Amino acid sequence: MNQVTKAKIGIFALTLLAMSTFGITPSIGLIMADLGAGASEVQQLTGIPNLMGIVSALIFSAVATKVPRKVMAIAAPVLIAVGGLLPVFVSGGMPLLLVCAGILGLGVGLVTNTANLLITDLIPADQQESMMAKNVIFVNFGCIVMTVGGGILSAGGWRNNYLIYLIAVPVLLLILMCIPWKTGEGQSAPAAAAAQAGPKPGVGTVAIVASACILAYQFVYCALPNNVSIILTETGIGDSTMAGMVTAAGTLAGIVCGATLNLLLKKIQKFSLAFGLIFMTLGMVIMGFASSLPMVIVAAVLVGFSLSIGFAQCPFIIAIGTNPAAIPTAMGLFSAGASIGGFVSPTILNMLSGAFMGGSAQGCCVIAGVIAAIAAAALLATRFQAGVIDRAFGGQAGSQAGAQAAGQVQGN
C-alpha cells in the first residue's frame, strides 16, 4: 500500500468523527427527564461543542505551523473519546455533561480543521478536489453511525448512548498507522506561494454574507436534532431509538443531495441558497405540526437535503467571489459562522418558542421555519448569489459554468 492510499485511509477515518456532536442527540429527552433539566440547558450539549469549535479553530491557527499535523490528528479522537466516554463512568449531573461537551467540541473542531489541512498536505494536487468530495460521504456516514448507534444504545439508558464515542478508539489506531509524521507533499505550487505571500487583503462582503448564510442554515438545522427526541416523546410517536433513526434519515438525504446537486443546479444555480432555505422552511413547518412518524421522516429528509445545499454552495460562492489570497481567512470565517449558528440556536429558539409558541419543541421548529423563510426572502430580494455568479462568470454562460464548478467543489 503506497503512502497516498494510507494517508487517504487515515483522513477518511478522522472525518468519520466530524459530526460527533450529534451522537448524544437521541437521548436529549431522556436526559431532561432523568436530570430534571430544562430543554435549553440540555440542548447545550450540542450548542457548547459548536462554541468550542470556534475556540479549537483559534488554537489550531496559532499552532498549525509549529505542531506536526499528526499530533493534531491524534489529539482530535483523544479529546472526543475523553469528552464522550467520561459520562459513562462518572456521575456529575448536567455540569459534568456540559464540561464533557466542551472537551468533545475541541476534538470535533480539530477534526474539521486538521482533515482539510491533511488533504492539502498529503494528497497530490490533482487528487485533492476528488478527495474533498469523497470526504463528504464519510462525514455523513459518520453522522449516521453516531445517531443510529447512539439511539440503539440509548435503549439501555442515556448513559449507554455515550458508549457510541468508543468509535474514536479505532479511528485513533488508524491515524497512528496511516498518517505520516512528515507532511506537505501534496501542497501545490500556487498554494505554497500563497502561504508565503505578504499581508492578505480583507475577506470582503461576499465572504461575510456567505458566512451569514451558513450561520442561518446551521441555526435553523439544529432545531431538528435538538428537538426531535423531545417531539417524538411528547407526541408519543416514538422513542430515543427512533430519534436516532430520524436524524440519520436526514443525513442520508444529505448524501443523496450531494450526489444529485449538479442536476439541481442546472435549474436553480443562481438562487440555490434561497431554494435550500425554502426546503428548510417546509421541513421545519412539517416537523412543527407532525403527528405521525412519516411526517417526521419527511421533515428530516427535507431539512437534511437543504443543509447539504448550504454547505456545498456557500464555500463555492466564497471561492469565486473572494480575492484568492484571502480565501483561507474567508473559509475560517465560514467555519466560524456555522459554529456560531449551532451554538446560539437552542437558546434563541427556545426563548422565541416560549414567547410565541408556548415553549414547545414543535414550536421551536415552526419558528426556525419562519426564520428560514425570512432568510430565503432576503436572498431572493437582493439577488446576492446571482450577482456573485454573474460577476465571476457573466450571464447565462456564467450560470452554466458556475453549476459545473459548484458540482466539482460540493462538500468542500
Secondary structure, DSSP 8 states (H G I E B T S, - for coil): --HHHHHHHHHHHHHTTTTGGGGGGGGHHHHHHHHT--HHHHHHHHHHHHHHHHHHHHHHHHHTTTS-HHHHHHHHHHHHHHHHHHHHH---HHHHHHHHHHHHHHHHHHHHHHHHHHHHHHS-HHHHHHHHHHHHHHHHHHHHHHHHHHHHHGGG-HHHHGGGGGGHHHHHHHHHHHS-S---TT--HHHHHHHT-SS----HHHHHHHHHHHHHHHHHHTHHHHHHHHHHHHHTS--HHHHHHHHHHHHHHHHHHHHHHHHHHHHHGGGHHHHHHHHHHHHHHHHHT--SHHHHHHHHHHHHHHHHHHHHHHHHHHHHHS-GGGHHHHHHHHHHHHHHHHHHHHHHHHHHHHHHSTT-HHHHHHHHHHHHHHHHHHHHHHTHHHHHHHHHH-HHHHHHHHHHHHHHHTT-
